[in-house]
Amino acid sequence: MTPREKQLMQEIPLMKCGNKAEFLQRLQWLSEGMLRNHLESVTNYTQSRSEIEAYLAFKRSNHENI
């Protein structure tokens, strides 16, 4: 995991996982605003704007470091 990925796991505890494939799946759910819904078996699905914003901030910070 990159330092930025580890930082994201600290900022968003639901992103903590054991391998890269699982991290990428969780990142996809985060980008859709559905991370908590999937991991906590929420039945009333609504997109989380804060999750989407966290994903966008993560992507922006990755592009700045390139």
PQR file with spaces between the fields and no chain letter, atoms N, CA, C, O and H, PARSE charges and radii, in Angstrom:
ATOM       1  N    MET     1       0.844   -1.184    0.000 -0.4000 1.5000
ATOM       2  CA   MET     1       0.000    0.000    0.000 -0.0000 2.0000
ATOM       3  C    MET     1       0.892    1.252    0.000  0.5500 1.7000
ATOM       4  O    MET     1       1.944    1.304    0.637 -0.5500 1.4000
ATOM       5  N    THR     2       0.426    2.229   -0.729 -0.4000 1.5000
ATOM       6  CA   THR     2       1.159    3.492   -0.772 -0.0000 2.0000
ATOM       7  C    THR     2       0.873    4.279    0.502  0.5500 1.7000
ATOM       8  O    THR     2      -0.102    3.997    1.199 -0.5500 1.4000
ATOM       9  H    THR     2      -0.428    2.187   -1.246  0.4000 1.0000
ATOM      10  N    PRO     3       1.710    5.255    0.809 -0.5600 1.5000
ATOM      11  CA   PRO     3       1.438    6.087    1.988  0.2800 2.0000
ATOM      12  C    PRO     3       0.070    6.772    1.915  0.5500 1.7000
ATOM      13  O    PRO     3      -0.607    6.904    2.935 -0.5500 1.4000
ATOM      14  N    ARG     4      -0.336    7.203    0.733 -0.4000 1.5000
ATOM      15  CA   ARG     4      -1.630    7.873    0.594 -0.0000 2.0000
ATOM      16  C    ARG     4      -2.781    6.893    0.821  0.5500 1.7000
ATOM      17  O    ARG     4      -3.798    7.261    1.408 -0.5500 1.4000
ATOM      18  H    ARG     4       0.215    7.096   -0.095  0.4000 1.0000
ATOM      19  N    GLU     5      -2.630    5.652    0.363 -0.4000 1.5000
ATOM      20  CA   GLU     5      -3.656    4.644    0.607 -0.0000 2.0000
ATOM      21  C    GLU     5      -3.768    4.350    2.099  0.5500 1.7000
ATOM      22  O    GLU     5      -4.873    4.193    2.618 -0.5500 1.4000
ATOM      23  H    GLU     5      -1.803    5.353   -0.113  0.4000 1.0000
ATOM      24  N    LYS     6      -2.653    4.275    2.779 -0.4000 1.5000
ATOM      25  CA   LYS     6      -2.664    4.058    4.227 -0.0000 2.0000
ATOM      26  C    LYS     6      -3.317    5.236    4.945  0.5500 1.7000
ATOM      27  O    LYS     6      -4.046    5.052    5.920 -0.5500 1.4000
ATOM      28  H    LYS     6      -1.755    4.402    2.357  0.4000 1.0000
ATOM      29  N    GLN     7      -3.051    6.443    4.456 -0.4000 1.5000
ATOM      30  CA   GLN     7      -3.667    7.628    5.050 -0.0000 2.0000
ATOM      31  C    GLN     7      -5.186    7.589    4.866  0.5500 1.7000
ATOM      32  O    GLN     7      -5.934    7.935    5.781 -0.5500 1.4000
ATOM      33  H    GLN     7      -2.459    6.593    3.663  0.4000 1.0000
ATOM      34  N    LEU     8      -5.638    7.166    3.680 -0.4000 1.5000
ATOM      35  CA   LEU     8      -7.078    7.059    3.429 -0.0000 2.0000
ATOM      36  C    LEU     8      -7.711    6.061    4.389  0.5500 1.7000
ATOM      37  O    LEU     8      -8.819    6.288    4.875 -0.5500 1.4000
ATOM      38  H    LEU     8      -5.030    6.885    2.937  0.4000 1.0000
ATOM      39  N    MET     9      -7.019    4.958    4.667 -0.4000 1.5000
ATOM      40  CA   MET     9      -7.535    3.967    5.621 -0.0000 2.0000
ATOM      41  C    MET     9      -7.656    4.547    7.022  0.5500 1.7000
ATOM      42  O    MET     9      -8.564    4.188    7.772 -0.5500 1.4000
ATOM      43  H    MET     9      -6.119    4.774    4.272  0.4000 1.0000
ATOM      44  N    GLN    10      -6.741    5.445    7.374 -0.4000 1.5000
ATOM      45  CA   GLN    10      -6.829    6.090    8.685 -0.0000 2.0000
ATOM      46  C    GLN    10      -7.975    7.089    8.725  0.5500 1.7000
ATOM      47  O    GLN    10      -8.678    7.195    9.730 -0.5500 1.4000
ATOM      48  H    GLN    10      -6.003    5.737    6.765  0.4000 1.0000
ATOM      49  N    GLU    11      -8.162    7.821    7.631 -0.4000 1.5000
ATOM      50  CA   GLU    11      -9.223    8.825    7.561 -0.0000 2.0000
ATOM      51  C    GLU    11     -10.607    8.185    7.486  0.5500 1.7000
ATOM      52  O    GLU    11     -11.568    8.713    8.046 -0.5500 1.4000
ATOM      53  H    GLU    11      -7.591    7.734    6.814  0.4000 1.0000
ATOM      54  N    ILE    12     -10.708    7.056    6.799 -0.4000 1.5000
ATOM      55  CA   ILE    12     -11.988    6.366    6.614 -0.0000 2.0000
ATOM      56  C    ILE    12     -11.800    4.919    7.057  0.5500 1.7000
ATOM      57  O    ILE    12     -11.363    4.081    6.268 -0.5500 1.4000
ATOM      58  H    ILE    12      -9.927    6.627    6.344  0.4000 1.0000
ATOM      59  N    PRO    13     -12.125    4.621    8.304 -0.5600 1.5000
ATOM      60  CA   PRO    13     -11.885    3.270    8.841  0.2800 2.0000
ATOM      61  C    PRO    13     -12.475    2.137    8.007  0.5500 1.7000
ATOM      62  O    PRO    13     -11.911    1.042    8.000 -0.5500 1.4000
ATOM      63  N    LEU    14     -13.574    2.353    7.313 -0.4000 1.5000
ATOM      64  CA   LEU    14     -14.156    1.289    6.493 -0.0000 2.0000
ATOM      65  C    LEU    14     -13.268    0.916    5.310  0.5500 1.7000
ATOM      66  O    LEU    14     -13.502   -0.109    4.669 -0.5500 1.4000
ATOM      67  H    LEU    14     -14.032    3.242    7.320  0.4000 1.0000
ATOM      68  N    MET    15     -12.266    1.718    5.010 -0.4000 1.5000
ATOM      69  CA   MET    15     -11.337    1.406    3.921 -0.0000 2.0000
ATOM      70  C    MET    15     -10.247    0.433    4.361  0.5500 1.7000
ATOM      71  O    MET    15      -9.504   -0.070    3.518 -0.5500 1.4000
ATOM      72  H    MET    15     -12.076    2.551    5.530  0.4000 1.0000
ATOM      73  N    LYS    16     -10.133    0.157    5.658 -0.4000 1.5000
ATOM      74  CA   LYS    16      -9.103   -0.764    6.141 -0.0000 2.0000
ATOM      75  C    LYS    16      -9.392   -2.176    5.659  0.5500 1.7000
ATOM      76  O    LYS    16     -10.484   -2.710    5.857 -0.5500 1.4000
ATOM      77  H    LYS    16     -10.737    0.566    6.342  0.4000 1.0000
ATOM      78  N    CYS    17      -8.388   -2.769    5.022 -0.4000 1.5000
ATOM      79  CA   CYS    17      -8.534   -4.125    4.508 -0.0000 2.0000
ATOM      80  C    CYS    17      -7.155   -4.756    4.375  0.5500 1.7000
ATOM      81  O    CYS    17      -6.135   -4.109    4.612 -0.5500 1.4000
ATOM      82  H    CYS    17      -7.501   -2.335    4.862  0.4000 1.0000
ATOM      83  N    GLY    18      -7.140   -6.023    3.994 -0.4000 1.5000
ATOM      84  CA   GLY    18      -5.908   -6.773    4.013 -0.0000 2.0000
ATOM      85  C    GLY    18      -5.154   -6.900    2.710  0.5500 1.7000
ATOM      86  O    GLY    18      -3.982   -7.277    2.719 -0.5500 1.4000
ATOM      87  H    GLY    18      -7.969   -6.548    3.801  0.4000 1.0000
ATOM      88  N    ASN    19      -5.790   -6.596    1.577 -0.4000 1.5000
ATOM      89  CA   ASN    19      -5.065   -6.770    0.322 -0.0000 2.0000
ATOM      90  C    ASN    19      -5.493   -5.734   -0.705  0.5500 1.7000
ATOM      91  O    ASN    19      -6.492   -5.037   -0.530 -0.5500 1.4000
ATOM      92  H    ASN    19      -6.742   -6.290    1.569  0.4000 1.0000
ATOM      93  N    LYS    20      -4.722   -5.647   -1.775 -0.4000 1.5000
ATOM      94  CA   LYS    20      -4.921   -4.622   -2.797 -0.0000 2.0000
ATOM      95  C    LYS    20      -6.250   -4.789   -3.540  0.5500 1.7000
ATOM      96  O    LYS    20      -6.929   -3.801   -3.819 -0.5500 1.4000
ATOM      97  H    LYS    20      -3.910   -6.213   -1.918  0.4000 1.0000
ATOM      98  N    ALA    21      -6.624   -6.023   -3.860 -0.4000 1.5000
ATOM      99  CA   ALA    21      -7.877   -6.249   -4.584 -0.0000 2.0000
ATOM     100  C    ALA    21      -9.076   -5.773   -3.764  0.5500 1.7000
ATOM     101  O    ALA    21      -9.985   -5.131   -4.291 -0.5500 1.4000
ATOM     102  H    ALA    21      -6.073   -6.826   -3.634  0.4000 1.0000
ATOM     103  N    GLU    22      -9.069   -6.089   -2.491 -0.4000 1.5000
ATOM     104  CA   GLU    22     -10.168   -5.644   -1.621 -0.0000 2.0000
ATOM     105  C    GLU    22     -10.152   -4.123   -1.494  0.5500 1.7000
ATOM     106  O    GLU    22     -11.207   -3.489   -1.491 -0.5500 1.4000
ATOM     107  H    GLU    22      -8.331   -6.611   -2.063  0.4000 1.0000
ATOM     108  N    PHE    23      -8.967   -3.537   -1.391 -0.4000 1.5000
ATOM     109  CA   PHE    23      -8.859   -2.079   -1.305 -0.0000 2.0000
ATOM     110  C    PHE    23      -9.470   -1.431   -2.554  0.5500 1.7000
ATOM     111  O    PHE    23     -10.220   -0.460   -2.452 -0.5500 1.4000
ATOM     112  H    PHE    23      -8.110   -4.052   -1.394  0.4000 1.0000
ATOM     113  N    LEU    24      -9.147   -1.971   -3.719 -0.4000 1.5000
ATOM     114  CA   LEU    24      -9.676   -1.406   -4.958 -0.0000 2.0000
ATOM     115  C    LEU    24     -11.196   -1.526   -5.033  0.5500 1.7000
ATOM     116  O    LEU    24     -11.859   -0.619   -5.536 -0.5500 1.4000
ATOM     117  H    LEU    24      -8.538   -2.760   -3.803  0.4000 1.0000
ATOM     118  N    GLN    25     -11.762   -2.639   -4.539 -0.4000 1.5000
ATOM     119  CA   GLN    25     -13.216   -2.783   -4.509 -0.0000 2.0000
ATOM     120  C    GLN    25     -13.834   -1.746   -3.586  0.5500 1.7000
ATOM     121  O    GLN    25     -14.832   -1.109   -3.922 -0.5500 1.4000
ATOM     122  H    GLN    25     -11.223   -3.376   -4.131  0.4000 1.0000
ATOM     123  N    ARG    26     -13.225   -1.587   -2.418 -0.4000 1.5000
ATOM     124  CA   ARG    26     -13.747   -0.594   -1.467 -0.0000 2.0000
ATOM     125  C    ARG    26     -13.607    0.817   -2.025  0.5500 1.7000
ATOM     126  O    ARG    26     -14.468    1.665   -1.796 -0.5500 1.4000
ATOM     127  H    ARG    26     -12.414   -2.104   -2.145  0.4000 1.0000
ATOM     128  N    LEU    27     -12.527    1.069   -2.755 -0.4000 1.5000
ATOM     129  CA   LEU    27     -12.338    2.377   -3.377 -0.0000 2.0000
ATOM     130  C    LEU    27     -13.441    2.632   -4.407  0.5500 1.7000
ATOM     131  O    LEU    27     -13.937    3.753   -4.520 -0.5500 1.4000
ATOM     132  H    LEU    27     -11.827    0.380   -2.941  0.4000 1.0000
ATOM     133  N    GLN    28     -13.821    1.604   -5.151 -0.4000 1.5000
ATOM     134  CA   GLN    28     -14.921    1.738   -6.114 -0.0000 2.0000
ATOM     135  C    GLN    28     -16.224    2.088   -5.391  0.5500 1.7000
ATOM     136  O    GLN    28     -16.945    2.996   -5.804 -0.5500 1.4000
ATOM     137  H    GLN    28     -13.418    0.694   -5.059  0.4000 1.0000
ATOM     138  N    TRP    29     -16.515    1.368   -4.320 -0.4000 1.5000
ATOM     139  CA   TRP    29     -17.724    1.665   -3.543 -0.0000 2.0000
ATOM     140  C    TRP    29     -17.673    3.067   -2.959  0.5500 1.7000
ATOM     141  O    TRP    29     -18.685    3.766   -2.926 -0.5500 1.4000
ATOM     142  H    TRP    29     -15.929    0.631   -3.984  0.4000 1.0000
ATOM     143  N    LEU    30     -16.483    3.485   -2.493 -0.4000 1.5000
ATOM     144  CA   LEU    30     -16.331    4.832   -1.957 -0.0000 2.0000
ATOM     145  C    LEU    30     -16.639    5.860   -3.033  0.5500 1.7000
ATOM     146  O    LEU    30     -17.317    6.853   -2.769 -0.5500 1.4000
ATOM     147  H    LEU    30     -15.660    2.917   -2.520  0.4000 1.0000
ATOM     148  N    SER    31     -16.144    5.630   -4.242 -0.4000 1.5000
ATOM     149  CA   SER    31     -16.369    6.577   -5.337 -0.0000 2.0000
ATOM     150  C    SER    31     -17.853    6.701   -5.687  0.5500 1.7000
ATOM     151  O    SER    31     -18.296    7.736   -6.184 -0.5500 1.4000
ATOM     152  H    SER    31     -15.593    4.823   -4.456  0.4000 1.0000
ATOM     153  N    GLU    32     -18.605    5.652   -5.426 -0.4000 1.5000
ATOM     154  CA   GLU    32     -20.044    5.644   -5.706 -0.0000 2.0000
ATOM     155  C    GLU    32     -20.862    6.150   -4.516  0.5500 1.7000
ATOM     156  O    GLU    32     -22.077    6.315   -4.621 -0.5500 1.4000
ATOM     157  H    GLU    32     -18.245    4.812   -5.021  0.4000 1.0000
ATOM     158  N    GLY    33     -20.197    6.394   -3.393 -0.4000 1.5000
ATOM     159  CA   GLY    33     -20.918    6.800   -2.191 -0.0000 2.0000
ATOM     160  C    GLY    33     -21.659    5.644   -1.546  0.5500 1.7000
ATOM     161  O    GLY    33     -22.652    5.856   -0.850 -0.5500 1.4000
ATOM     162  H    GLY    33     -19.210    6.259   -3.308  0.4000 1.0000
ATOM     163  N    MET    34     -21.190    4.422   -1.767 -0.4000 1.5000
ATOM     164  CA   MET    34     -21.906    3.233   -1.304 -0.0000 2.0000
ATOM     165  C    MET    34     -21.072    2.348   -0.365  0.5500 1.7000
ATOM     166  O    MET    34     -21.492    1.233   -0.053 -0.5500 1.4000
ATOM     167  H    MET    34     -20.383    4.249   -2.332  0.4000 1.0000
ATOM     168  N    LEU    35     -19.923    2.809    0.084 -0.4000 1.5000
ATOM     169  CA   LEU    35     -19.036    1.983    0.901 -0.0000 2.0000
ATOM     170  C    LEU    35     -19.733    1.484    2.165  0.5500 1.7000
ATOM     171  O    LEU    35     -19.780    0.278    2.409 -0.5500 1.4000
ATOM     172  H    LEU    35     -19.583    3.715   -0.169  0.4000 1.0000
ATOM     173  N    ARG    36     -20.267    2.388    2.961 -0.4000 1.5000
ATOM     174  CA   ARG    36     -20.927    1.990    4.209 -0.0000 2.0000
ATOM     175  C    ARG    36     -22.122    1.087    3.922  0.5500 1.7000
ATOM     176  O    ARG    36     -22.362    0.118    4.643 -0.5500 1.4000
ATOM     177  H    ARG    36     -20.228    3.368    2.763  0.4000 1.0000
ATOM     178  N    ASN    37     -22.859    1.405    2.881 -0.4000 1.5000
ATOM     179  CA   ASN    37     -24.025    0.583    2.535 -0.0000 2.0000
ATOM     180  C    ASN    37     -23.626   -0.870    2.312  0.5500 1.7000
ATOM     181  O    ASN    37     -24.285   -1.780    2.816 -0.5500 1.4000
ATOM     182  H    ASN    37     -22.664    2.192    2.296  0.4000 1.0000
ATOM     183  N    HIS    38     -22.550   -1.092    1.560 -0.4000 1.5000
ATOM     184  CA   HIS    38     -22.118   -2.455    1.252 -0.0000 2.0000
ATOM     185  C    HIS    38     -21.525   -3.162    2.463  0.5500 1.7000
ATOM     186  O    HIS    38     -21.826   -4.331    2.706 -0.5500 1.4000
ATOM     187  H    HIS    38     -22.015   -0.353    1.151  0.4000 1.0000
ATOM     188  N    LEU    39     -20.693   -2.472    3.218 -0.4000 1.5000
ATOM     189  CA   LEU    39     -19.985   -3.135    4.314 -0.0000 2.0000
ATOM     190  C    LEU    39     -20.831   -3.325    5.563  0.5500 1.7000
ATOM     191  O    LEU    39     -20.572   -4.229    6.358 -0.5500 1.4000
ATOM     192  H    LEU    39     -20.449   -1.523    3.021  0.4000 1.0000
ATOM     193  N    GLU    40     -21.838   -2.484    5.740 -0.4000 1.5000
ATOM     194  CA   GLU    40     -22.688   -2.600    6.924 -0.0000 2.0000
ATOM     195  C    GLU    40     -24.073   -3.135    6.584  0.5500 1.7000
ATOM     196  O    GLU    40     -24.988   -3.054    7.403 -0.5500 1.4000
ATOM     197  H    GLU    40     -22.049   -1.751    5.094  0.4000 1.0000
ATOM     198  N    SER    41     -24.232   -3.672    5.400 -0.4000 1.5000
ATOM     199  CA   SER    41     -25.492   -4.274    4.946 -0.0000 2.0000
ATOM     200  C    SER    41     -26.694   -3.355    5.137  0.5500 1.7000
ATOM     201  O    SER    41     -27.744   -3.770    5.627 -0.5500 1.4000
ATOM     202  H    SER    41     -23.488   -3.738    4.734  0.4000 1.0000
ATOM     203  N    VAL    42     -26.516   -2.110    4.741 -0.4000 1.5000
ATOM     204  CA   VAL    42     -27.614   -1.150    4.812 -0.0000 2.0000
ATOM     205  C    VAL    42     -28.618   -1.510    3.728  0.5500 1.7000
ATOM     206  O    VAL    42     -28.242   -1.702    2.571 -0.5500 1.4000
ATOM     207  H    VAL    42     -25.662   -1.773    4.343  0.4000 1.0000
ATOM     208  N    THR    43     -29.876   -1.601    4.089 -0.4000 1.5000
ATOM     209  CA   THR    43     -30.891   -1.989    3.104 -0.0000 2.0000
ATOM     210  C    THR    43     -31.539   -0.788    2.425  0.5500 1.7000
ATOM     211  O    THR    43     -32.073   -0.925    1.324 -0.5500 1.4000
ATOM     212  H    THR    43     -30.181   -1.445    5.028  0.4000 1.0000
ATOM     213  N    ASN    44     -31.507    0.367    3.044 -0.4000 1.5000
ATOM     214  CA   ASN    44     -32.059    1.574    2.446 -0.0000 2.0000
ATOM     215  C    ASN    44     -30.915    2.328    1.772  0.5500 1.7000
ATOM     216  O    ASN    44     -30.346    3.261    2.337 -0.5500 1.4000
ATOM     217  H    ASN    44     -31.073    0.479    3.939  0.4000 1.0000
ATOM     218  N    TYR    45     -30.593    1.897    0.545 -0.4000 1.5000
ATOM     219  CA   TYR    45     -29.437    2.459   -0.145 -0.0000 2.0000
ATOM     220  C    TYR    45     -29.631    3.926   -0.494  0.5500 1.7000
ATOM     221  O    TYR    45     -30.583    4.289   -1.186 -0.5500 1.4000
ATOM     222  H    TYR    45     -31.056    1.138    0.086  0.4000 1.0000
ATOM     223  N    THR    46     -28.744    4.747   -0.023 -0.4000 1.5000
ATOM     224  CA   THR    46     -28.653    6.134   -0.454 -0.0000 2.0000
ATOM     225  C    THR    46     -27.174    6.443   -0.619  0.5500 1.7000
ATOM     226  O    THR    46     -26.341    5.968    0.152 -0.5500 1.4000
ATOM     227  H    THR    46     -27.971    4.453    0.539  0.4000 1.0000
ATOM     228  N    GLN    47     -26.859    7.234   -1.617 -0.4000 1.5000
ATOM     229  CA   GLN    47     -25.464    7.594   -1.833 -0.0000 2.0000
ATOM     230  C    GLN    47     -25.010    8.574   -0.766  0.5500 1.7000
ATOM     231  O    GLN    47     -25.754    9.466   -0.361 -0.5500 1.4000
ATOM     232  H    GLN    47     -27.536    7.620   -2.243  0.4000 1.0000
ATOM     233  N    SER    48     -23.770    8.392   -0.317 -0.4000 1.5000
ATOM     234  CA   SER    48     -23.187    9.285    0.665 -0.0000 2.0000
ATOM     235  C    SER    48     -22.328   10.313   -0.055  0.5500 1.7000
ATOM     236  O    SER    48     -21.306    9.970   -0.649 -0.5500 1.4000
ATOM     237  H    SER    48     -23.165    7.666   -0.646  0.4000 1.0000
ATOM     238  N    ARG    49     -22.739   11.556   -0.001 -0.4000 1.5000
ATOM     239  CA   ARG    49     -21.970   12.628   -0.646 -0.0000 2.0000
ATOM     240  C    ARG    49     -20.594   12.760    0.010  0.5500 1.7000
ATOM     241  O    ARG    49     -19.617   13.068   -0.672 -0.5500 1.4000
ATOM     242  H    ARG    49     -23.569   11.834    0.481  0.4000 1.0000
ATOM     243  N    SER    50     -20.505   12.533    1.320 -0.4000 1.5000
ATOM     244  CA   SER    50     -19.208   12.659    1.997 -0.0000 2.0000
ATOM     245  C    SER    50     -18.231   11.581    1.526  0.5500 1.7000
ATOM     246  O    SER    50     -17.030   11.840    1.443 -0.5500 1.4000
ATOM     247  H    SER    50     -21.299   12.283    1.874  0.4000 1.0000
ATOM     248  N    GLU    51     -18.721   10.379    1.216 -0.4000 1.5000
ATOM     249  CA   GLU    51     -17.847    9.337    0.685 -0.0000 2.0000
ATOM     250  C    GLU    51     -17.348    9.718   -0.702  0.5500 1.7000
ATOM     251  O    GLU    51     -16.174    9.522   -1.016 -0.5500 1.4000
ATOM     252  H    GLU    51     -19.697   10.169    1.283  0.4000 1.0000
ATOM     253  N    ILE    52     -18.217   10.253   -1.517 -0.4000 1.5000
ATOM     254  CA   ILE    52     -17.820   10.670   -2.863 -0.0000 2.0000
ATOM     255  C    ILE    52     -16.773   11.778   -2.776  0.5500 1.7000
ATOM     256  O    ILE    52     -15.788   11.761   -3.513 -0.5500 1.4000
ATOM     257  H    ILE    52     -19.171   10.412   -1.261  0.4000 1.0000
ATOM     258  N    GLU    53     -16.982   12.733   -1.885 -0.4000 1.5000
ATOM     259  CA   GLU    53     -16.016   13.819   -1.702 -0.0000 2.0000
ATOM     260  C    GLU    53     -14.672   13.287   -1.204  0.5500 1.7000
ATOM     261  O    GLU    53     -13.624   13.770   -1.632 -0.5500 1.4000
ATOM     262  H    GLU    53     -17.783   12.747   -1.286  0.4000 1.0000
ATOM     263  N    ALA    54     -14.688   12.303   -0.308 -0.4000 1.5000
ATOM     264  CA   ALA    54     -13.445   11.703    0.184 -0.0000 2.0000
ATOM     265  C    ALA    54     -12.700   11.019   -0.950  0.5500 1.7000
ATOM     266  O    ALA    54     -11.474   11.103   -1.032 -0.5500 1.4000
ATOM     267  H    ALA    54     -15.539   11.911    0.040  0.4000 1.0000
ATOM     268  N    TYR    55     -13.435   10.341   -1.824 -0.4000 1.5000
ATOM     269  CA   TYR    55     -12.822    9.689   -2.984 -0.0000 2.0000
ATOM     270  C    TYR    55     -12.192   10.725   -3.912  0.5500 1.7000
ATOM     271  O    TYR    55     -11.056   10.555   -4.353 -0.5500 1.4000
ATOM     272  H    TYR    55     -14.431   10.272   -1.757  0.4000 1.0000
ATOM     273  N    LEU    56     -12.923   11.789   -4.206 -0.4000 1.5000
ATOM     274  CA   LEU    56     -12.404   12.823   -5.099 -0.0000 2.0000
ATOM     275  C    LEU    56     -11.156   13.478   -4.519  0.5500 1.7000
ATOM     276  O    LEU    56     -10.214   13.772   -5.256 -0.5500 1.4000
ATOM     277  H    LEU    56     -13.847   11.927   -3.847  0.4000 1.0000
ATOM     278  N    ALA    57     -11.138   13.711   -3.210 -0.4000 1.5000
ATOM     279  CA   ALA    57      -9.951   14.281   -2.561 -0.0000 2.0000
ATOM     280  C    ALA    57      -8.775   13.318   -2.668  0.5500 1.7000
ATOM     281  O    ALA    57      -7.643   13.742   -2.899 -0.5500 1.4000
ATOM     282  H    ALA    57     -11.904   13.473   -2.611  0.4000 1.0000
ATOM     283  N    PHE    58      -9.041   12.019   -2.501 -0.4000 1.5000
ATOM     284  CA   PHE    58      -7.998   11.002   -2.632 -0.0000 2.0000
ATOM     285  C    PHE    58      -7.428   11.017   -4.042  0.5500 1.7000
ATOM     286  O    PHE    58      -6.209   10.989   -4.212 -0.5500 1.4000
ATOM     287  H    PHE    58      -9.960   11.675   -2.314  0.4000 1.0000
ATOM     288  N    LYS    59      -8.281   11.059   -5.047 -0.4000 1.5000
ATOM     289  CA   LYS    59      -7.818   11.077   -6.434 -0.0000 2.0000
ATOM     290  C    LYS    59      -7.026   12.340   -6.743  0.5500 1.7000
ATOM     291  O    LYS    59      -6.001   12.280   -7.423 -0.5500 1.4000
ATOM     292  H    LYS    59      -9.271   11.081   -4.909  0.4000 1.0000
ATOM     293  N    ARG    60      -7.499   13.496   -6.241 -0.4000 1.5000
ATOM     294  CA   ARG    60      -6.765   14.747   -6.457 -0.0000 2.0000
ATOM     295  C    ARG    60      -5.382   14.674   -5.838  0.5500 1.7000
ATOM     296  O    ARG    60      -4.403   15.088   -6.460 -0.5500 1.4000
ATOM     297  H    ARG    60      -8.331   13.544   -5.688  0.4000 1.0000
ATOM     298  N    SER    61      -5.286   14.157   -4.627 -0.4000 1.5000
ATOM     299  CA   SER    61      -3.988   14.096   -3.955 -0.0000 2.0000
ATOM     300  C    SER    61      -3.045   13.139   -4.670  0.5500 1.7000
ATOM     301  O    SER    61      -1.837   13.377   -4.682 -0.5500 1.4000
ATOM     302  H    SER    61      -6.081   13.820   -4.122  0.4000 1.0000
ATOM     303  N    ASN    62      -3.553   12.072   -5.264 -0.4000 1.5000
ATOM     304  CA   ASN    62      -2.712   11.146   -6.019 -0.0000 2.0000
ATOM     305  C    ASN    62      -2.166   11.801   -7.283  0.5500 1.7000
ATOM     306  O    ASN    62      -1.016   11.558   -7.649 -0.5500 1.4000
ATOM     307  H    ASN    62      -4.534   11.879   -5.254  0.4000 1.0000
ATOM     308  N    HIS    63      -2.962   12.622   -7.955 -0.4000 1.5000
ATOM     309  CA   HIS    63      -2.507   13.284   -9.168 -0.0000 2.0000
ATOM     310  C    HIS    63      -1.486   14.377   -8.851  0.5500 1.7000
ATOM     311  O    HIS    63      -0.594   14.643   -9.656 -0.5500 1.4000
ATOM     312  H    HIS    63      -3.896   12.819   -7.658  0.4000 1.0000
ATOM     313  N    GLU    64      -1.609   15.005   -7.692 -0.4000 1.5000
ATOM     314  CA   GLU    64      -0.656   16.034   -7.299 -0.0000 2.0000
ATOM     315  C    GLU    64       0.712   15.445   -6.997  0.5500 1.7000
ATOM     316  O    GLU    64       1.731   16.117   -7.154 -0.5500 1.4000
ATOM     317  H    GLU    64      -2.334   14.788   -7.038  0.4000 1.0000
ATOM     318  N    ASN    65       0.735   14.172   -6.559 -0.4000 1.5000
ATOM     319  CA   ASN    65       1.988   13.528   -6.187 -0.0000 2.0000
ATOM     320  C    ASN    65       2.700   12.891   -7.367  0.5500 1.7000
ATOM     321  O    ASN    65       3.803   12.369   -7.205 -0.5500 1.4000
ATOM     322  H    ASN    65      -0.093   13.626   -6.432  0.4000 1.0000
ATOM     323  N    ILE    66       2.106   12.918   -8.538 -0.4000 1.5000
ATOM     324  CA   ILE    66       2.719   12.273   -9.706 -0.0000 2.0000
ATOM     325  C    ILE    66       3.718   13.214  -10.356  0.5500 1.7000
ATOM     326  O    ILE    66       4.342   12.857  -11.356 -0.5500 1.4000
ATOM     327  H    ILE    66       1.210   13.342   -8.670  0.4000 1.0000
